[in-house]
């Protein structure tokens, strides 16, 4: 099975340079201006600020960004629609190969590892979901999706606004795994932390670890301003999560690939019950302009299988108790065009699907109004559900009392019915 280790890499170096280059520029720009910098060198490769959570043992939201524009029509297949097969003669998923199907939709065979969760009602989907208006630029669409505050010049992400509603102190609340550069959804005035893995939660040790900590603490004890504040916060985080820094993360059950260590670390963080409320993860390489493959072999099959198998092991890793407290949501900046192109791939589109797994999910079905494929938006699946409505429903059900209007300013969510 083929898996790309670099989530920003493309198999075709001639396409989508804006995604591979400007996404990093975008995140770097946010890093320079988002409410003060943490002293990243103080806690290994952990970067950014430190956030504090409310209560231990609460629900946790894990947001997996399928960067590159994942093809929702391959994941949740409209198998009874003749236009789908007519427009995709080489890349459509045959109805007979779907691992589940109803009168409208079916699941790609690579989602087979998650079929038990689907049947148990803890895995579902929302289709025809996306931005309020089409935007087929990776750079711009990512910014819109993760800011989720149209028309605002503030550089804050929707998850940053969400964790900023808490007034509690004591533990880390917002975490991005896989890179010290956090997701733009977590960027803003409310602190968050980015890690490659939990072992990065430690100070560089010279001759004496205690002396090192005391030295840094004394050096910055009287410093005022954002940088001094964040150094002290970084030191407090390294102290409060010291046990996790030395913990052994077992990746042996996870399939080899980019999600193995990331989700294994996420599961350990959640099980350790240190107060994490939000975890973000990037899983890229969905920009399949060419060579997407078929249901039985190729890029989409392998990439989607790695996601499905990794998530199945992740929930097994969480166990029964934590599995009911964790909700996983996948999101991508846009979908793909309905018609395949001449290179055996599909170009940037509009409408997409979102996958929801775990606690509170009304699974075993595909939610949302379905527009069909007879009338398209410039050749793309029409959007009937704003992605913010899906996220708002998840938040309101899993974190009751959250001020949704503060998380998504100026937006009035529509009911989706995907969460219990």
N, C-alpha and C positions, 0 to 999 in steps of 0.2 A: 504494500500500500504506500502510495506516495503522499508525503506531507511536506509543506513548505515551512521551514523554521522561521523565516523572517516574514511576519504578517504583512509587511508593506511591500514585499517583493512582488514582481509581476512576471509571468511566464513569457510575456511579449514585451520586450523592452521598448517597443515603439509606441505603446499606448499608455494613456493616462499618466503622463509625467506629472501633472498637477497633483495627483493623489500621492504619488511616492515622494515628491519633493515638498510640496507646500503644506502637507499635513504636518510634517516636522517643523516647518517654519511657523505654522499656526500655533502649535503647542509651545514652541519655544517663545513665541511672542506672548502667549498667555503666562508662561513661566516668569517672564520679566516684569509683568505688570499686575499680578494677581495678589494683591493684599499682603505683600511682604514675602520674602524668601526664607525658607528654612535653611539651616546650615547643613546641607546634605552630606558633607564630608564627615560630619560628627557621628552619623549613625550608618556607617558603611555606605551602601548604595541606596539607602532610603532617602527620598527627596521630598521636598515640599514642607507643608506645615503639619501640625498635629491637631487632631480633632478629639473632642470628648463626647462620650455617649451618655445616654440616659440610664437605663436600667439593664442589668445583666439578664440573660435568659430570654430576651425579647426576640421578635421576628427580625429576619435579615433579608435584604433584597440584594440579589446578585444580577447585575446587568452585563450581558455579554454582547459586545459590539461586533457585528459581522461586517468588518470594514472592507470596502471595495464594491459594495452593491450586490448583495446576495440575491440570487434568483428565486423569489418566492414561488413562482409557477412551477419550479422543479421540486421544491420541498413539499408544498401542499398542492397537489395536481388537480386541475379541473377536468377530470378524466371523461366526463360525459359531454364535453364541449368539442364539437367537431372542428371549430376554428383553431383550437389549441394544436391538434394534430396536423391540420392543414398548413399552419404557419410554422410548424417545427417538425418537418419531415424526418430530420436526422437526430434531433436532440430531445424530442418529447419522450416522456416516460410511458411505456405501454400500460394500459389499464390492467392487463393480466399480471403485471409484475408488482403492482402496488401491494403493500403489506396490510393495508386497511383501506376500505372505501365505503362511501355511502352513495346517495343518489347524485351527488355533485362533486365531491372531493375524494382524494385518496392520498396516502402517505408514500413518499419515495421509499424504495426498498432499503436505502441506507439508514432509514430511521427505525429499522427493525429492532435495534437494541432498546429503544424506548417504547416499544409496543406494549409491554406489560404496564407501564405507567399510563399509557393512553387508555388501555382497557380498564385500569383501576380508577380512572377519572382524575389523575394528577398531572396529566399532560394534555394541553389543548393548544389551539392556534386562533389567530385573528387574521382574516384575509382582507385584501383590498384596503390596506392601511398605508399611510404615508404622510408626507408634508401637505400643508394647506394648498400649496401651488407647486407645479413641477419645477424641479431644479436638478439638472443632470450633471452638475459639476461636483466632483468629490469634495473639493475644497470648500465650496459654499454650502453644500448640503450637510456636511458634517458639522459645520459651525451652527447652522440653523437647528439641526436635530439636538445638539448637545447644549446649546444656549437655551433653546425652547422659550425664547422671549422675543418674539418678532418686533422689530422696530426699536428695540432698546440698544443703546450704545454701551451698556455695562457689560464687562467681560465676566459674567458669572454663569455657571452651568446650573441646570435644573436640580441636580443632586446636591450641589453646594448650597443652593437655596433651601433645599429640604433639610439637610442636617443643620443648617444655620438657625432653624426654628427651635432647636433644643437649647436649654440654658443649664445643662448639667455638666459636671466636670468629673474627671477621673480616669476615663479609658478612651482608647482610640475608637473613633466612630466611622470615618470614611476612609476606605483603603482601595488603592488600585494595585492589582497584582500583574506582574510580567515586565514592568519597567519602572524605573524611578521617576519617569515623566508621567504624571497622572492624566487620566482621561479629562478632556475639556468639560465633561459634565460635572466634574468635581472641582473645577477651578473657580475661585472667587474669594471673598473675604472670610468665609468660614473655612477653618483649616482642614486639611486632609493629608494623607500620606501615600507615597508611591514606593513600591518594593518590587524587586525582582523575586525575592523569596524571603521567608521569615528569618533566615539566618542573617539577613542584612540588618536586623534590628539590634545592633550592637555598636559600641564605640570602638574605634581603632585602639588596640591595646599595645602599649609600648613595653615598659618593664613591669608596671603595676597597674592593674585595671582600676582599683579603688583610687589610686593617686591620679590616674588620668581623669576619671570622672570629677574628682574634687578640684582638680586643676582647672578644668573647663568651667565648673560651676562657680568657682571663686573669680575666674577671669571675667565672667559675664554677669556676675551677681548684681552689680550696680549699673549695668548698661541699660539705658532707656531707648525706646524706639522699637520699630518693627523687627529689626534684625536681632537685637538683644532679646526681645520677647520670644522670638522663634527659636533662638539657640536654647533658651531655658526650657521651652516646650519640647524640643528635640531630646534634651537630656532627660526630661521627665518620662517621655515615651520609651526611651531606651531602658530606663529603670523599671517602669511598670510592666513592660513586656519582655523583660530579660529572660524569663523562663522559656518563652517561645523562640528566642534567638538560638537557644541551645537544643531545641527539640529536633527529633529525627522525623523527617517527612518521608513517608513511604509512598513511592511512586510505582511500586512493582505491579500493582493491579491495573494501573492506567495504561492505555495504549500509547505506544511511542509516538511522539509528535508534540506540537507546540502547546497543547492544553494540559499535558500530563502534570508537569511540575506546578503549573499555575493553579489548576483546580485542586491538586493535592494540598498545596499550601492554603488555599481558600478553605478547604474542609477542615484542616487542622486549626486554623484561626477561629472558625465558627465553633467547633467542638470545644475549644479551650475556654469559651465563654468569657472573653475579656471585654465584651460590650460592643463589638463591631455591629454596625447597623446597615451599612451599605458597602458592597464590594463591586468594583468594576473590573472587567477583563476584556482585552482586545483579542479577537480571533480574525485575522485578515485573510487576504489572498482569495477574495471572491470576485475579482474583476475579470470575469471569464469572457473576454471578447473573442477568443478563439480556442479551439480544442477543448470545449467543455466536456465532451464525451457523451456517453449514453447512460442509460440506467444500469447497465451491467459492467461498464468499465470507464475509467477516465477520471478527469479532474473533479467534477462535481460529485461523482459517486464516492471517491476516496475522501474528499474534504468533508462532505456531509456525514459520512460514516465516522470519521474521527470525532466530530462534534457530538454525534449521538452516543457513541460508545463511551466517550469521556464523561458525558453527563450522567449516563447510567451508573458508571463506577462512582462518580461524585456523590450521587444520592445514596448509593450503597455505603460509601465511606462516612457519610453523615450519620447514618443509623436512623432508627425509627423516630426517636424523639426529635432530633434536630431536623430531620427530613420534613417534618410537618411545620417547622418554623421558617424554613428557607423557601423563598420564591425566586425562581430564575426567569428572567425575561431576555429574549434576544431582540436586537434592533439593528437595522442597517440603514445607511443614508438614503438609499432608493432601491427600487427593484430593477428588473431588466425588461427590455422590449419583448413584446409577445412573439414577434417573428424572429427566427434565427437569422444570422448573417451568413455570408458565403464562406466564412472561416470556421464554421462549426461552433460558433459561440453566439452570445446575445449581448447587444450593446446596452448602454445606460437607459433606464426606463423610469417608471413612476411608481405605480402601485406595487405593494409588496405584502409579505406576511410577517407576523411576529409570533414566536413560539413562547408559551408560558408553561412552566413546570413547577411542581412542588406544592407547598402549602397554600390553601385558599383557592386553588385553580379549579374551575369547572371544566374538567377535561373530557376527553373522549369525543370531542366535537370541534367543528370549525365555526367560530363566531363571526358576526359582522354581516352587514348587507353586502350581497354579492352582485356586482354590476354586469357580470358576464363578459364575453369577449366580442360580441357583435358590434358594439360601439366603443371605440377606444379614444384615449386622449393622445393625439399625435402619435398613434401607433402603440401606445402603452396602456396597460391595465389602469382603469380609472380608480381613483381613491374614493372610498365611501366612509372610511373611518380615519379621523385624524389620530396620528400616533400618540399625541398628548392625552387623548381620551382614554386610550389603553393604559398608559402609565398612571394617569390620575386615578383610574379605577383600582389598579394594583395598590397604589399608595393608600387610598382611602380605606380599603379593606384590610390591609396588613398593618397599617399604622393609623388606627382610628383617631380622629381629632386633628389630623394634620390640616393646616390651612392650605388647601389646594390652590387658591387664588394667589398665594404668596409663592408657590412653587412654579406655577404657570400663569404669570401676570397677564391680565386682559383676556384670558381664554376661559370659555365656558364648556366644560367637558360634556360629551354626549354619552348616554349609557351604552355599554357594550355587552354586558352580561357574561364576561369571561371569568369573573371572580365571584366566589360565593360570599 
